[in-house]
Amino acid sequence: MSLLVIPSIDIKDGKTVRIVQGIPELDCQDYGNDPVEMAMIWRAENAKLLHVVDFNCSQEHSHINFDIIKNICESVIIPVEFGGGISSLDEAVEVMNLGVYRLVIGSLAVVNRSEFEKIISSVGPQKISAAIDVVDNNVVIKGRREKTVLDPVSYAQILEKMGIQRCIVTDVKRNGMLQGANIELSKRIASETGLKVTHSGGVKDYSDLKKLTEVVSLGIDSVIIGRALYENRFPCQKIWRKAESGLFN
């Protein structure tokens, strides 16, 4: 089995940015790149899936970046998954109509379960990744600003019972910090559920990828990487060649 490496493109005010711990106020470092151009670069580097986050949509419920999202989907021949505070079935359908392959949904599953279930029923569970954002072993929602009483494993089990097949697990404190991946958190969720797990947050270099390839058999089949890619922490093509061919020794 191989590990799928997924580049993250975070968009705010029409630009590609890197957000530390998911909160723009902490560090909104502008990489000065056109998100569409960035998508094409990652595709040229052999990416097979893109993870796109719309911070204007998630934090202000603004759709100002939707034309960019559509342009990305039309400019690359690989699937694009979208995260951005989707709050209703109507909005989910609108995003899918942009050409998005898969929706990443977090807060809605906690604050409005019935609406979340409508989306599952409408678009199908295979088109949804449930975001499990974690701070100090508590699930956080609403732009990672509000802590719930839910622990990540129990919450993942609830999602599984609702029909969800895949989740994205993020240790928020590691997100964008280049401090190393919290692989144990992803392992716990993978081991206690039948969910496919995409690991997110903290990957700093080649050594973290090697560790992740060692747990692919548990169901952790992919990893989202942002800042480490943008800051050239490893040769991109070597990442995909080795991670996806199972050639780690």
Contacts in CASP RR format, 6 or more apart in sequence:
PFRMAT RR
TARGET T0000
AUTHOR 0000-0000-0000
METHOD contacts of the structure
MODEL  1
MSLLVIPSIDIKDGKTVRIVQGIPELDCQDYGNDPVEMAMIWRAENAKLL
HVVDFNCSQEHSHINFDIIKNICESVIIPVEFGGGISSLDEAVEVMNLGV
YRLVIGSLAVVNRSEFEKIISSVGPQKISAAIDVVDNNVVIKGRREKTVL
DPVSYAQILEKMGIQRCIVTDVKRNGMLQGANIELSKRIASETGLKVTHS
GGVKDYSDLKKLTEVVSLGIDSVIIGRALYENRFPCQKIWRKAESGLFN
1 216 0 8 1.000
1 217 0 8 1.000
1 221 0 8 1.000
1 246 0 8 1.000
2 213 0 8 1.000
2 216 0 8 1.000
2 243 0 8 1.000
2 244 0 8 1.000
2 245 0 8 1.000
2 246 0 8 1.000
3 209 0 8 1.000
3 212 0 8 1.000
3 213 0 8 1.000
3 216 0 8 1.000
3 220 0 8 1.000
3 221 0 8 1.000
3 222 0 8 1.000
3 223 0 8 1.000
3 243 0 8 1.000
3 244 0 8 1.000
3 246 0 8 1.000
4 48 0 8 1.000
4 49 0 8 1.000
4 221 0 8 1.000
4 222 0 8 1.000
4 223 0 8 1.000
4 243 0 8 1.000
4 244 0 8 1.000
5 47 0 8 1.000
5 209 0 8 1.000
5 222 0 8 1.000
5 223 0 8 1.000
5 225 0 8 1.000
5 239 0 8 1.000
5 240 0 8 1.000
5 243 0 8 1.000
5 244 0 8 1.000
6 47 0 8 1.000
6 49 0 8 1.000
6 50 0 8 1.000
6 51 0 8 1.000
6 81 0 8 1.000
6 198 0 8 1.000
6 222 0 8 1.000
6 223 0 8 1.000
6 224 0 8 1.000
6 225 0 8 1.000
7 42 0 8 1.000
7 45 0 8 1.000
7 47 0 8 1.000
7 50 0 8 1.000
7 51 0 8 1.000
7 224 0 8 1.000
7 225 0 8 1.000
7 226 0 8 1.000
7 229 0 8 1.000
8 50 0 8 1.000
8 51 0 8 1.000
8 52 0 8 1.000
8 53 0 8 1.000
8 200 0 8 1.000
8 224 0 8 1.000
8 225 0 8 1.000
8 226 0 8 1.000
8 229 0 8 1.000
9 16 0 8 1.000
9 35 0 8 1.000
9 38 0 8 1.000
9 39 0 8 1.000
9 42 0 8 1.000
9 50 0 8 1.000
9 51 0 8 1.000
9 52 0 8 1.000
9 53 0 8 1.000
9 72 0 8 1.000
10 16 0 8 1.000
10 17 0 8 1.000
10 18 0 8 1.000
10 19 0 8 1.000
10 52 0 8 1.000
10 53 0 8 1.000
10 55 0 8 1.000
10 226 0 8 1.000
11 17 0 8 1.000
11 35 0 8 1.000
11 52 0 8 1.000
11 53 0 8 1.000
11 54 0 8 1.000
11 55 0 8 1.000
11 56 0 8 1.000
11 65 0 8 1.000
11 68 0 8 1.000
11 69 0 8 1.000
12 19 0 8 1.000
12 24 0 8 1.000
12 28 0 8 1.000
12 55 0 8 1.000
12 56 0 8 1.000
13 56 0 8 1.000
13 64 0 8 1.000
14 35 0 8 1.000
14 56 0 8 1.000
14 64 0 8 1.000
14 65 0 8 1.000
14 68 0 8 1.000
15 30 0 8 1.000
15 31 0 8 1.000
15 32 0 8 1.000
15 33 0 8 1.000
15 34 0 8 1.000
15 35 0 8 1.000
16 30 0 8 1.000
16 31 0 8 1.000
16 32 0 8 1.000
16 33 0 8 1.000
16 34 0 8 1.000
16 35 0 8 1.000
16 38 0 8 1.000
17 24 0 8 1.000
17 28 0 8 1.000
17 29 0 8 1.000
17 30 0 8 1.000
17 31 0 8 1.000
17 55 0 8 1.000
18 27 0 8 1.000
18 29 0 8 1.000
18 31 0 8 1.000
18 176 0 8 1.000
18 226 0 8 1.000
18 227 0 8 1.000
18 230 0 8 1.000
19 26 0 8 1.000
19 27 0 8 1.000
19 28 0 8 1.000
19 55 0 8 1.000
19 175 0 8 1.000
19 176 0 8 1.000
20 26 0 8 1.000
20 27 0 8 1.000
20 29 0 8 1.000
20 175 0 8 1.000
20 176 0 8 1.000
20 177 0 8 1.000
20 227 0 8 1.000
21 144 0 8 1.000
21 172 0 8 1.000
21 173 0 8 1.000
21 175 0 8 1.000
21 176 0 8 1.000
21 177 0 8 1.000
22 143 0 8 1.000
22 144 0 8 1.000
22 172 0 8 1.000
22 175 0 8 1.000
22 176 0 8 1.000
23 143 0 8 1.000
23 144 0 8 1.000
23 145 0 8 1.000
24 55 0 8 1.000
24 59 0 8 1.000
31 38 0 8 1.000
31 230 0 8 1.000
35 52 0 8 1.000
35 65 0 8 1.000
35 68 0 8 1.000
35 72 0 8 1.000
36 68 0 8 1.000
36 71 0 8 1.000
36 72 0 8 1.000
36 75 0 8 1.000
39 50 0 8 1.000
39 52 0 8 1.000
39 72 0 8 1.000
39 75 0 8 1.000
39 76 0 8 1.000
39 80 0 8 1.000
40 75 0 8 1.000
40 76 0 8 1.000
42 50 0 8 1.000
42 229 0 8 1.000
42 236 0 8 1.000
43 50 0 8 1.000
43 76 0 8 1.000
43 77 0 8 1.000
43 78 0 8 1.000
45 236 0 8 1.000
45 237 0 8 1.000
45 240 0 8 1.000
46 236 0 8 1.000
46 237 0 8 1.000
46 240 0 8 1.000
46 241 0 8 1.000
47 78 0 8 1.000
47 240 0 8 1.000
48 78 0 8 1.000
48 79 0 8 1.000
48 240 0 8 1.000
48 244 0 8 1.000
49 78 0 8 1.000
49 79 0 8 1.000
49 80 0 8 1.000
49 81 0 8 1.000
49 101 0 8 1.000
49 222 0 8 1.000
50 72 0 8 1.000
50 76 0 8 1.000
50 78 0 8 1.000
50 79 0 8 1.000
50 80 0 8 1.000
50 81 0 8 1.000
51 81 0 8 1.000
51 83 0 8 1.000
51 104 0 8 1.000
51 200 0 8 1.000
51 224 0 8 1.000
52 69 0 8 1.000
52 72 0 8 1.000
52 80 0 8 1.000
52 81 0 8 1.000
52 82 0 8 1.000
52 83 0 8 1.000
53 82 0 8 1.000
53 83 0 8 1.000
53 84 0 8 1.000
53 104 0 8 1.000
54 65 0 8 1.000
54 66 0 8 1.000
54 69 0 8 1.000
54 82 0 8 1.000
54 83 0 8 1.000
54 84 0 8 1.000
54 85 0 8 1.000
55 84 0 8 1.000
56 62 0 8 1.000
56 63 0 8 1.000
56 64 0 8 1.000
56 65 0 8 1.000
57 63 0 8 1.000
57 65 0 8 1.000
57 66 0 8 1.000
57 83 0 8 1.000
57 84 0 8 1.000
57 85 0 8 1.000
57 86 0 8 1.000
58 83 0 8 1.000
58 84 0 8 1.000
58 85 0 8 1.000
58 143 0 8 1.000
59 143 0 8 1.000
61 85 0 8 1.000
61 87 0 8 1.000
63 94 0 8 1.000
66 94 0 8 1.000
66 95 0 8 1.000
66 98 0 8 1.000
69 80 0 8 1.000
69 82 0 8 1.000
69 95 0 8 1.000
69 98 0 8 1.000
69 100 0 8 1.000
70 98 0 8 1.000
70 99 0 8 1.000
72 80 0 8 1.000
73 80 0 8 1.000
73 98 0 8 1.000
73 99 0 8 1.000
73 100 0 8 1.000
74 99 0 8 1.000
79 101 0 8 1.000
79 102 0 8 1.000
80 99 0 8 1.000
80 100 0 8 1.000
80 101 0 8 1.000
80 102 0 8 1.000
81 100 0 8 1.000
81 101 0 8 1.000
81 102 0 8 1.000
81 103 0 8 1.000
81 104 0 8 1.000
81 129 0 8 1.000
82 95 0 8 1.000
82 98 0 8 1.000
82 100 0 8 1.000
82 102 0 8 1.000
82 103 0 8 1.000
82 104 0 8 1.000
83 103 0 8 1.000
83 104 0 8 1.000
83 105 0 8 1.000
83 131 0 8 1.000
84 104 0 8 1.000
85 105 0 8 1.000
85 106 0 8 1.000
85 107 0 8 1.000
85 108 0 8 1.000
85 143 0 8 1.000
86 92 0 8 1.000
86 95 0 8 1.000
86 103 0 8 1.000
86 105 0 8 1.000
86 108 0 8 1.000
86 119 0 8 1.000
87 107 0 8 1.000
87 108 0 8 1.000
87 112 0 8 1.000
87 115 0 8 1.000
88 108 0 8 1.000
88 115 0 8 1.000
89 115 0 8 1.000
89 118 0 8 1.000
89 119 0 8 1.000
89 122 0 8 1.000
92 103 0 8 1.000
92 105 0 8 1.000
92 119 0 8 1.000
92 122 0 8 1.000
92 123 0 8 1.000
93 122 0 8 1.000
93 123 0 8 1.000
95 103 0 8 1.000
96 103 0 8 1.000
96 123 0 8 1.000
96 127 0 8 1.000
101 127 0 8 1.000
102 127 0 8 1.000
102 128 0 8 1.000
102 129 0 8 1.000
103 119 0 8 1.000
103 123 0 8 1.000
103 127 0 8 1.000
103 128 0 8 1.000
103 129 0 8 1.000
104 128 0 8 1.000
104 129 0 8 1.000
104 130 0 8 1.000
104 131 0 8 1.000
104 168 0 8 1.000
105 116 0 8 1.000
105 119 0 8 1.000
105 128 0 8 1.000
105 129 0 8 1.000
105 130 0 8 1.000
105 131 0 8 1.000
106 130 0 8 1.000
106 131 0 8 1.000
106 132 0 8 1.000
106 133 0 8 1.000
106 141 0 8 1.000
107 141 0 8 1.000
107 142 0 8 1.000
107 143 0 8 1.000
108 115 0 8 1.000
108 116 0 8 1.000
108 119 0 8 1.000
109 116 0 8 1.000
109 130 0 8 1.000
109 159 0 8 1.000
109 162 0 8 1.000
110 139 0 8 1.000
110 141 0 8 1.000
110 148 0 8 1.000
110 150 0 8 1.000
111 141 0 8 1.000
111 142 0 8 1.000
113 162 0 8 1.000
116 162 0 8 1.000
117 162 0 8 1.000
119 128 0 8 1.000
120 128 0 8 1.000
120 162 0 8 1.000
120 163 0 8 1.000
120 164 0 8 1.000
125 163 0 8 1.000
125 164 0 8 1.000
125 165 0 8 1.000
126 165 0 8 1.000
128 164 0 8 1.000
128 165 0 8 1.000
128 166 0 8 1.000
129 166 0 8 1.000
129 167 0 8 1.000
129 168 0 8 1.000
129 198 0 8 1.000
130 156 0 8 1.000
130 159 0 8 1.000
130 164 0 8 1.000
130 166 0 8 1.000
130 167 0 8 1.000
130 168 0 8 1.000
131 167 0 8 1.000
131 168 0 8 1.000
131 170 0 8 1.000
132 139 0 8 1.000
132 152 0 8 1.000
132 155 0 8 1.000
132 156 0 8 1.000
132 159 0 8 1.000
132 167 0 8 1.000
132 168 0 8 1.000
132 169 0 8 1.000
132 170 0 8 1.000
132 189 0 8 1.000
133 139 0 8 1.000
133 140 0 8 1.000
133 141 0 8 1.000
133 143 0 8 1.000
133 144 0 8 1.000
133 170 0 8 1.000
133 172 0 8 1.000
134 140 0 8 1.000
134 152 0 8 1.000
134 169 0 8 1.000
134 170 0 8 1.000
134 171 0 8 1.000
134 172 0 8 1.000
134 185 0 8 1.000
135 144 0 8 1.000
135 147 0 8 1.000
135 171 0 8 1.000
135 172 0 8 1.000
135 173 0 8 1.000
136 147 0 8 1.000
136 173 0 8 1.000
137 151 0 8 1.000
137 152 0 8 1.000
138 147 0 8 1.000
138 148 0 8 1.000
138 149 0 8 1.000
138 150 0 8 1.000
138 151 0 8 1.000
138 152 0 8 1.000
139 147 0 8 1.000
139 148 0 8 1.000
139 150 0 8 1.000
139 151 0 8 1.000
139 152 0 8 1.000
139 155 0 8 1.000
140 146 0 8 1.000
140 147 0 8 1.000
140 148 0 8 1.000
140 172 0 8 1.000
141 148 0 8 1.000
144 172 0 8 1.000
152 169 0 8 1.000
152 185 0 8 1.000
152 188 0 8 1.000
152 189 0 8 1.000
153 188 0 8 1.000
153 189 0 8 1.000
153 192 0 8 1.000
153 193 0 8 1.000
156 167 0 8 1.000
156 189 0 8 1.000
156 192 0 8 1.000
156 193 0 8 1.000
156 195 0 8 1.000
157 192 0 8 1.000
157 193 0 8 1.000
159 167 0 8 1.000
159 195 0 8 1.000
160 193 0 8 1.000
160 194 0 8 1.000
160 195 0 8 1.000
164 195 0 8 1.000
165 195 0 8 1.000
165 196 0 8 1.000
166 195 0 8 1.000
166 196 0 8 1.000
166 197 0 8 1.000
166 198 0 8 1.000
167 189 0 8 1.000
167 195 0 8 1.000
167 196 0 8 1.000
167 197 0 8 1.000
167 198 0 8 1.000
168 197 0 8 1.000
168 198 0 8 1.000
168 200 0 8 1.000
168 224 0 8 1.000
169 185 0 8 1.000
169 186 0 8 1.000
169 189 0 8 1.000
169 197 0 8 1.000
169 198 0 8 1.000
169 199 0 8 1.000
169 200 0 8 1.000
170 200 0 8 1.000
170 201 0 8 1.000
171 181 0 8 1.000
171 182 0 8 1.000
171 185 0 8 1.000
171 201 0 8 1.000
171 202 0 8 1.000
174 180 0 8 1.000
174 181 0 8 1.000
174 182 0 8 1.000
174 201 0 8 1.000
174 202 0 8 1.000
175 200 0 8 1.000
175 201 0 8 1.000
175 202 0 8 1.000
176 201 0 8 1.000
176 202 0 8 1.000
176 226 0 8 1.000
176 227 0 8 1.000
177 202 0 8 1.000
178 202 0 8 1.000
178 204 0 8 1.000
178 227 0 8 1.000
178 228 0 8 1.000
178 231 0 8 1.000
178 233 0 8 1.000
179 202 0 8 1.000
179 204 0 8 1.000
180 202 0 8 1.000
180 203 0 8 1.000
180 204 0 8 1.000
180 208 0 8 1.000
181 199 0 8 1.000
181 201 0 8 1.000
181 202 0 8 1.000
181 203 0 8 1.000
181 204 0 8 1.000
181 208 0 8 1.000
181 211 0 8 1.000
181 212 0 8 1.000
181 223 0 8 1.000
182 201 0 8 1.000
182 202 0 8 1.000
183 199 0 8 1.000
183 208 0 8 1.000
183 211 0 8 1.000
183 212 0 8 1.000
183 215 0 8 1.000
183 220 0 8 1.000
186 197 0 8 1.000
186 199 0 8 1.000
186 215 0 8 1.000
186 220 0 8 1.000
187 215 0 8 1.000
187 218 0 8 1.000
187 220 0 8 1.000
189 195 0 8 1.000
189 197 0 8 1.000
190 197 0 8 1.000
190 215 0 8 1.000
190 218 0 8 1.000
190 219 0 8 1.000
190 220 0 8 1.000
191 218 0 8 1.000
194 219 0 8 1.000
196 219 0 8 1.000
196 221 0 8 1.000
196 222 0 8 1.000
197 218 0 8 1.000
197 219 0 8 1.000
197 220 0 8 1.000
197 221 0 8 1.000
197 222 0 8 1.000
198 220 0 8 1.000
198 221 0 8 1.000
198 222 0 8 1.000
198 223 0 8 1.000
198 224 0 8 1.000
199 212 0 8 1.000
199 220 0 8 1.000
199 222 0 8 1.000
199 223 0 8 1.000
199 224 0 8 1.000
200 223 0 8 1.000
200 224 0 8 1.000
201 224 0 8 1.000
202 208 0 8 1.000
202 228 0 8 1.000
203 209 0 8 1.000
203 212 0 8 1.000
203 223 0 8 1.000
203 225 0 8 1.000
203 226 0 8 1.000
203 228 0 8 1.000
204 228 0 8 1.000
204 233 0 8 1.000
205 228 0 8 1.000
205 233 0 8 1.000
205 234 0 8 1.000
206 233 0 8 1.000
206 234 0 8 1.000
206 239 0 8 1.000
209 223 0 8 1.000
209 234 0 8 1.000
209 239 0 8 1.000
209 242 0 8 1.000
209 243 0 8 1.000
209 248 0 8 1.000
210 248 0 8 1.000
212 220 0 8 1.000
212 223 0 8 1.000
212 243 0 8 1.000
213 243 0 8 1.000
213 246 0 8 1.000
213 248 0 8 1.000
214 248 0 8 1.000
228 234 0 8 1.000
229 236 0 8 1.000
241 247 0 8 1.000
242 248 0 8 1.000
END
